[in-house]
Amino acid sequence: MKKKKIKRISLAGVAALGLLILSACSKPGVTSSSNGLWNQIVFWFAQIIHWLSFGGSIGLGIILITIIIRAALMPLMSLQIKSSQKTQELQPQIKALQAKFPGKDMESRRLLQDATQKLYAENKVNPYAGCLPVLVQLPFLWALYQALINVDFVRIWNVPTNFFWLDLTVKDPTYVLPILAALFTFLSSYLMMKSAPERNSMTLSMTIIMPIFILIMALNFSAGVALYWVVSNAFQVFQTMLIANPWKIIAARDAKTQAVLDKEKSRERAFRKATKKK
């Protein structure tokens, strides 16, 4: 079991390192003649944005390609969300095991690990199942992001960069897109956190920190990049409501708890009746 765990962590680390190396290879000024596989992938994404820019504005192209990629990756996101939910549902039982084996010595840690693995096995939960979907998604989303910041659409295709009131090549002077990007980031994190049976300080802090981080980034990047963040995070909110509606999850959990309580009450009533007859 330990070897499998180490193998999974190693594969995740190698994949993340590979992505980091690839993304570092792409710099501003990417064209069709740029060297390197990653640059060609980035330029290919830029071409798709150009092809989808019906009416001549790359704003529509950014919106459409973001939705297409997010929709294509939806099955992986569904797998990730469901895996995360199953793991969250077991947190109270895991805390109970941690209280049962509080020791820091090797034997206590071994007993805790064995008990935790048994709990996961009994409930058919793989705590690492959510890692692979994330790793598969990252190259696509990162290539799209780099296409927006490293490819000069105006110079290569001479396309207009106006989209409604905005020039997508410069910062949004109205701050509308950065605020919307931060708002949808918050909503996405909030919806995922709301359905969790227990909340920890790290989850709460990330719900606040990530929107602030996105807001600061969007304020300092071009409106085209901010538009991508708005559409991407808005789609993630829609996706969460579709796949893991927190109110439905909470209602199902409450119904399950109530069913257990009703069963216990029914047993108690049956026991009282049997006692009275005697």
C-alpha positions as CSV (number, residue, x, y, z in Angstrom):
1,M,0.0,0.0,0.0
2,K,2.8,2.4,0.9
3,K,4.5,1.6,-2.4
4,K,1.4,2.4,-4.4
5,K,1.0,5.7,-2.5
6,I,4.6,6.7,-3.2
7,K,4.1,5.8,-6.9
8,R,1.0,7.9,-7.2
9,I,2.7,10.9,-5.6
10,S,5.8,10.4,-7.7
11,L,3.7,10.4,-10.9
12,A,1.8,13.5,-9.9
13,G,5.1,15.2,-9.1
14,V,6.6,14.3,-12.5
15,A,3.5,15.4,-14.4
16,A,3.4,18.8,-12.5
17,L,7.2,19.3,-13.1
18,G,6.7,18.5,-16.8
19,L,3.9,21.0,-17.1
20,L,6.0,23.6,-15.3
21,I,9.0,23.1,-17.7
22,L,6.8,23.2,-20.7
23,S,4.9,26.3,-19.7
24,A,8.2,28.1,-18.9
25,C,9.3,27.5,-22.5
26,S,6.6,29.8,-23.9
27,K,7.3,33.5,-23.9
28,P,5.7,36.6,-25.5
29,G,6.0,36.7,-29.3
30,V,4.9,33.1,-30.1
31,T,4.2,32.6,-33.8
32,S,3.8,29.7,-36.2
33,S,7.6,29.6,-36.7
34,S,8.4,29.5,-33.0
35,N,10.6,26.6,-31.9
36,G,9.5,24.0,-29.4
37,L,6.5,21.7,-29.1
38,W,4.9,23.7,-26.3
39,N,5.1,26.9,-28.4
40,Q,3.4,25.2,-31.3
41,I,0.6,23.9,-29.0
42,V,0.1,27.4,-27.6
43,F,0.0,28.9,-31.2
44,W,-2.5,26.2,-32.2
45,F,-4.8,27.3,-29.4
46,A,-4.4,30.9,-30.6
47,Q,-5.4,29.8,-34.1
48,I,-8.5,28.1,-32.7
49,I,-9.4,31.4,-30.9
50,H,-9.0,33.2,-34.3
51,W,-11.1,30.6,-36.1
52,L,-13.9,31.0,-33.5
53,S,-13.8,34.8,-33.7
54,F,-17.0,35.1,-35.8
55,G,-17.7,38.7,-36.7
56,G,-14.0,39.5,-36.4
57,S,-13.7,40.1,-32.6
58,I,-11.4,37.8,-30.6
59,G,-13.7,38.3,-27.6
60,L,-16.2,35.8,-29.0
61,G,-13.4,33.4,-29.8
62,I,-12.1,33.6,-26.2
63,I,-15.6,32.9,-24.8
64,L,-16.3,30.0,-27.2
65,I,-13.0,28.2,-26.8
66,T,-13.2,28.5,-23.0
67,I,-16.7,27.0,-23.0
68,I,-15.7,24.2,-25.5
69,I,-12.6,23.2,-23.4
70,R,-14.5,23.3,-20.1
71,A,-17.3,21.3,-21.6
72,A,-14.9,18.7,-23.0
73,L,-13.2,18.4,-19.7
74,M,-16.5,18.1,-17.8
75,P,-16.4,14.3,-17.4
76,L,-12.9,14.6,-15.7
77,M,-14.2,17.4,-13.5
78,S,-17.2,15.2,-12.6
79,L,-14.8,12.4,-11.5
80,Q,-12.7,14.9,-9.5
81,I,-15.7,16.4,-7.7
82,K,-17.4,13.1,-6.9
83,S,-14.1,11.7,-5.6
84,S,-13.6,14.8,-3.4
85,Q,-17.2,14.5,-2.1
86,K,-16.7,10.9,-1.1
87,T,-13.5,11.8,0.7
88,Q,-15.2,14.7,2.5
89,E,-18.0,12.5,3.7
90,L,-15.5,10.2,5.5
91,Q,-13.8,13.1,7.3
92,P,-15.8,12.7,10.6
93,Q,-14.9,9.0,10.7
94,I,-11.3,9.7,9.9
95,K,-11.2,12.2,12.8
96,A,-12.7,9.5,15.0
97,L,-9.8,7.2,14.0
98,Q,-7.3,9.9,14.7
99,A,-8.7,10.3,18.2
100,K,-8.6,6.6,18.6
101,F,-4.9,6.4,17.6
102,P,-3.5,9.8,18.8
103,G,0.1,8.5,19.4
104,K,3.0,9.9,17.4
105,D,5.1,6.7,17.6
106,M,5.5,4.4,14.6
107,E,3.1,1.7,15.9
108,S,0.3,4.2,16.4
109,R,0.9,5.8,13.0
110,R,0.8,2.3,11.4
111,L,-2.4,1.4,13.1
112,L,-4.0,4.7,12.1
113,Q,-2.9,4.3,8.4
114,D,-4.2,0.7,8.3
115,A,-7.5,1.7,9.9
116,T,-7.8,4.7,7.4
117,Q,-7.0,2.5,4.4
118,K,-9.6,-0.1,5.6
119,L,-12.2,2.7,5.9
120,Y,-11.5,3.9,2.4
121,A,-11.7,0.3,1.0
122,E,-15.0,-0.5,2.8
123,N,-16.5,2.7,1.3
124,K,-14.9,2.2,-2.1
125,V,-13.1,5.5,-1.9
126,N,-9.7,6.3,-3.5
127,P,-8.4,9.5,-2.0
128,Y,-6.0,10.0,-4.9
129,A,-8.6,9.6,-7.6
130,G,-9.1,13.4,-7.8
131,C,-5.5,14.1,-8.7
132,L,-5.4,12.6,-12.2
133,P,-8.3,14.7,-13.6
134,V,-6.6,17.9,-12.3
135,L,-3.3,17.0,-14.0
136,V,-5.0,16.1,-17.3
137,Q,-6.9,19.4,-17.3
138,L,-3.9,21.7,-16.6
139,P,-2.1,21.5,-19.9
140,F,-5.2,22.5,-21.9
141,L,-6.2,25.4,-19.6
142,W,-2.6,26.6,-19.3
143,A,-2.1,26.4,-23.1
144,L,-5.2,28.5,-23.6
145,Y,-4.1,31.0,-21.0
146,Q,-0.6,31.3,-22.6
147,A,-2.1,31.7,-26.0
148,L,-3.9,34.9,-24.8
149,I,-0.8,36.4,-23.2
150,N,2.0,35.3,-25.6
151,V,0.4,35.5,-29.1
152,D,0.0,38.9,-30.8
153,F,-3.4,38.5,-32.5
154,V,-3.3,42.0,-34.0
155,R,0.1,41.6,-35.7
156,I,-0.5,38.1,-37.0
157,W,-4.1,38.2,-38.1
158,N,-4.9,41.9,-38.0
159,V,-8.1,41.2,-36.0
160,P,-10.0,44.0,-34.2
161,T,-9.6,43.7,-30.4
162,N,-12.7,45.6,-29.4
163,F,-15.3,43.7,-27.5
164,F,-18.3,45.8,-26.3
165,W,-16.7,48.7,-24.4
166,L,-13.3,47.1,-24.0
167,D,-10.0,46.8,-25.8
168,L,-9.0,43.3,-25.0
169,T,-5.3,44.0,-25.4
170,V,-5.1,46.5,-22.5
171,K,-6.3,46.4,-18.9
172,D,-10.0,46.8,-18.2
173,P,-10.3,50.5,-17.1
174,T,-13.8,49.9,-15.7
175,Y,-12.7,47.0,-13.4
176,V,-15.9,45.1,-14.4
177,L,-14.1,42.0,-15.7
178,P,-11.6,41.7,-12.7
179,I,-14.5,42.0,-10.3
180,L,-16.6,39.4,-12.1
181,A,-13.6,37.1,-12.3
182,A,-13.1,37.4,-8.5
183,L,-16.9,37.0,-7.8
184,F,-17.2,33.8,-9.9
185,T,-14.0,32.4,-8.3
186,F,-15.5,33.0,-4.8
187,L,-18.9,31.4,-5.8
188,S,-17.1,28.4,-7.2
189,S,-15.1,27.8,-4.0
190,Y,-18.1,28.6,-1.8
191,L,-20.4,26.1,-3.5
192,M,-17.8,23.4,-3.2
193,M,-17.2,24.2,0.5
194,K,-20.9,24.5,1.4
195,S,-21.6,20.8,0.7
196,A,-18.7,19.6,2.9
197,P,-19.9,18.0,6.1
198,E,-17.0,19.6,8.0
199,R,-15.0,22.7,7.2
200,N,-11.4,23.5,8.1
201,S,-9.5,26.7,8.3
202,M,-7.5,26.0,5.2
203,T,-10.7,25.5,3.1
204,L,-12.2,28.7,4.5
205,S,-9.0,30.7,3.9
206,M,-8.7,29.5,0.3
207,T,-12.2,30.6,-0.4
208,I,-11.2,34.1,0.5
209,I,-7.6,34.1,-0.8
210,M,-8.2,32.8,-4.3
211,P,-10.8,35.5,-5.3
212,I,-8.4,38.2,-4.0
213,F,-5.5,36.6,-6.0
214,I,-7.6,36.4,-9.2
215,L,-8.8,40.0,-8.7
216,I,-5.2,41.3,-8.3
217,M,-4.1,39.2,-11.4
218,A,-7.0,40.4,-13.5
219,L,-6.3,44.0,-12.6
220,N,-2.8,43.7,-13.9
221,F,-3.4,41.6,-17.1
222,S,-5.2,42.5,-20.3
223,A,-8.9,42.5,-20.5
224,G,-8.7,39.4,-22.8
225,V,-7.1,37.3,-20.0
226,A,-9.7,38.7,-17.5
227,L,-12.5,37.7,-19.9
228,Y,-11.1,34.2,-20.0
229,W,-11.1,34.0,-16.2
230,V,-14.7,35.3,-16.0
231,V,-16.0,32.7,-18.5
232,S,-13.9,29.9,-17.1
233,N,-15.0,30.5,-13.5
234,A,-18.6,31.2,-14.4
235,F,-18.7,27.8,-16.2
236,Q,-17.2,26.2,-13.2
237,V,-20.0,27.6,-11.1
238,F,-22.6,26.2,-13.6
239,Q,-20.7,22.9,-13.6
240,T,-20.8,22.6,-9.8
241,M,-24.5,23.4,-9.6
242,L,-25.1,20.7,-12.3
243,I,-22.9,18.0,-10.9
244,A,-22.7,18.7,-7.2
245,N,-25.5,21.1,-6.2
246,P,-24.7,21.7,-2.5
247,W,-28.3,22.1,-1.5
248,K,-29.3,18.8,-3.0
249,I,-26.3,17.1,-1.3
250,I,-27.2,18.7,2.0
251,A,-30.8,17.6,1.6
252,A,-29.8,14.1,0.8
253,R,-27.5,13.9,3.7
254,D,-30.1,15.3,6.1
255,A,-32.7,12.8,4.7
256,K,-30.2,9.9,5.3
257,T,-29.6,11.1,8.9
258,Q,-33.3,11.5,9.5
259,A,-34.0,8.0,8.1
260,V,-31.5,6.6,10.6
261,L,-33.1,8.5,13.5
262,D,-36.6,7.4,12.4
263,K,-35.4,3.8,12.3
264,E,-34.0,4.1,15.8
265,K,-37.2,5.6,17.1
266,S,-39.2,2.8,15.5
267,R,-37.0,0.3,17.2
268,E,-37.5,2.0,20.6
269,R,-41.3,2.1,20.1
270,A,-41.3,-1.6,19.2
271,F,-39.2,-2.4,22.3
272,R,-41.6,-0.4,24.6
273,K,-44.6,-2.2,23.2
274,A,-43.0,-5.6,23.6
275,T,-42.0,-4.7,27.2
276,K,-45.6,-3.6,28.1
277,K,-47.1,-6.8,26.8
278,K,-44.8,-8.7,29.2
